[in-house]
Amino acid sequence: MELRDIEYFGVIAGHRNMRRAAEALGLSPPALSKSLRRLETSMEAKLVERTGRGVQLTPIGAALAVQADRMRLMLEDITREASDLNSGRSGHLRIGSGPTECELLPDACTRLMKNAPRLSVDITITDNDELVPLLREGTLDLGFNTIPPVPDEGIEQIRVYDDEYVAFASADHALAGKRRIAMADLVAESWASSTANYRPKQLLARIFADAGLPAPRFALQTRSVRLRLQMISRSMLLGFGPRRAAELAAPSFRLKMLPVRELTCPRSVGVMYRKGAYLPPAARALIELLRAAAQARK
């Protein structure tokens, strides 16, 4: 059994089409078919079944595909570790961050790049519904965002700082002047939220359900934090999100925190990475710089 054949099979499993897999590998279809037959002979098992639209994995093929993907990640880790050892602290770091947490990245990344002038950094801004899968598949090295009490499957996490969720509104909103707001006062209100599996959105819906109230109405949904804040500041929409981010935005957007006891909920922010993954020296250094930046802003 040749390692190359297993790598090629991983590409076949990903594309489920021999022609497209061959194009991705820069091989001719006959050459790829020969590699597949060689691997099936070594394993003494059929790995794919031909269909009208491509190929379908057999049960043994599906099991091998999982191992092939793990092998790909392992080889990538080994390659990156060798590169780091060979070139000191240079290299390439791929970071994912939540939209509200990214405000700590400029200071941390600037310091990191001063210490490692040859380092290059890619930063992806999105929520955990996209960050976690990207970490699992090895597309990102680190994710910096809200972390759950129990890590997601296949993910390790390190807490950086603690915060809490709060409700907020425009300073002109009728609720902004109240000293105490009950959950029942919020039934008729409309909310601005992110799209997809945004934790504050899920948490807000659960709190309403636990209180026996109708589900909150999300009148505006967008991943853009700035757009949400602009809309809240210019309308009667309510927001629910990290206190730290809301307080930083309050002077510019004339926001007011709402005193709703049930909607003041703890949250932790931290770094996530794939379980068992190789963490480059630059990634480990960035974690410490994020901790220092969070401490400095208390």
C-alpha positions, -999 to +999 in steps of 0.1 A: +000+000+000+014+034-011+009+066+009+003+084-024-026+061-033-043+069+000-038+106-006-053+103-040-082+083-026-089+111-001-094+135-031-117+110-048-138+107-016-140+145-014-151+150-050-171+118-055-162+121-091-131+105-108-128+132-135-130+161-111-106+144-087-081+138-115-083+175-125-077+186-089-047+163-087-033+172-121-036+136-132-052+119-161-084+099-153-067+066-163-037+073-140-061+080-111-081+049-119-049+028-118-041+043-084-075+034-071-073-002-084-038-006-068-052+006-035-083-017-037-059-046-045-038-038-014-068-036+008-085-066-008-118-047-008-139-026-031-137+011-021-161+028-045-191+019-067-195+037-100-228+056-105-242+077-133-230+109-116-197+097-103-187+073-075-202+063-042-181+051-013-186+016+000-187+011+038-150+002+037-143+032+014-161+056+038-140+043+067-108+047+047-119+082+037-120+093+074-085+080+080-073+096+047-085+129+059-068+125+093-036+115+074-038+147+053-041+169+084-012+150+100+010+155+070+001+192+068+010+195+105+044+178+100+052+199+070+043+231+089+063+221+120+094+213+098+090+247+082+088+264+115+119+246+128+138+254+097+129+291+095+125+302+131+093+322+138+084+328+102+055+311+086+018+315+079-009+318+106-046+314+098-069+329+124-107+330+126-124+355+149-159+364+160-172+398+148-171+413+183-139+396+195-118+409+166-112+442+184-084+426+203-066+413+173-050+445+159-028+450+191-020+413+195-012+407+158+008+439+155+030+429+184+034+393+170+044+405+135+070+429+150+086+399+168+083+378+136+088+401+106+085+372+081+052+360+095+021+363+073-014+362+088-048+355+073-079+366+094-114+353+088-143+371+106-174+349+112-194+331+139-188+297+155-212+280+131-185+285+104-153+288+126-156+254+143-159+234+110-130+253+095-109+244+126-119+208+123-109+205+087-076+223+092-084+254+072-078+276+103-051+273+130-069+292+157-104+305+164-110+334+188-146+338+199-172+328+225-164+294+239-190+269+252-188+254+287-180+221+271-157+221+240-172+211+207-163+177+194-128+175+181-119+210+195-096+222+223-101+256+239-083+280+262-102+307+281-088+342+276-114+364+294-149+365+309-177+387+298-215+386+298-245+390+275-268+420+280-298+436+263-294+471+248-312+497+228-310+531+214-309+559+240-341+571+225-360+539+230-389+540+255-373+512+276-339+530+279-351+552+307-365+524+329-347+513+361-361+477+360-375+459+330-394+426+333-393+399+306-430+405+300-422+441+289-402+427+260-429+405+244-440+431+219-404+442+210-384+434+178-348+424+178-317+426+156-295+396+156-269+377+136-278+349+111-272+312+115-264+295+148-255+327+167-252+318+204-269+351+217-298+344+194-302+309+206-298+319+242-324+347+239-349+323+224-343+298+252-348+325+279-381+336+264-392+299+262-382+292+298-402+322+309-433+309+291-433+338+267-437+338+229-405+335+209-387+368+203-393+384+169-360+389+149-369+417+126-333+422+113-307+395+108-272+401+095-236+390+104-224+426+102-221+439+138-217+475+125-249+473+105-268+458+135-256+486+158-265+513+132-300+499+128-305+496+166-293+532+171-317+545+145-348+524+153-367+508+181-350+475+176-334+458+206-300+441+207-287+412+227-249+405+228-216+409+246-215+437+272-179+445+264-187+451+227-219+470+235-202+493+260-174+501+235-200+510+208-223+529+232-207+564+228-206+562+190-241+547+185-258+562+215-267+528+230-281+522+265-278+489+284-312+476+295-317+464+331-332+430+324-319+406+351-329+375+332-309+387+301-277+393+319-259+360+313-222+350+317-200+342+287-164+332+282-142+342+253-112+321+243-091+305+217-101+272+199-080+249+178-083+214+164-078+186+190-043+171+185-033+198+160+002+212+157+002+247+170+030+268+154+051+290+177+034+320+163+000+306+173+012+299+209+026+334+210-006+350+198-026+333+226-004+349+252-007+383+234-045+380+234-045+373+271-022+404+277-045+426+255-076+414+273-059+421+307-048+456+296-084+466+286-100+456+320 
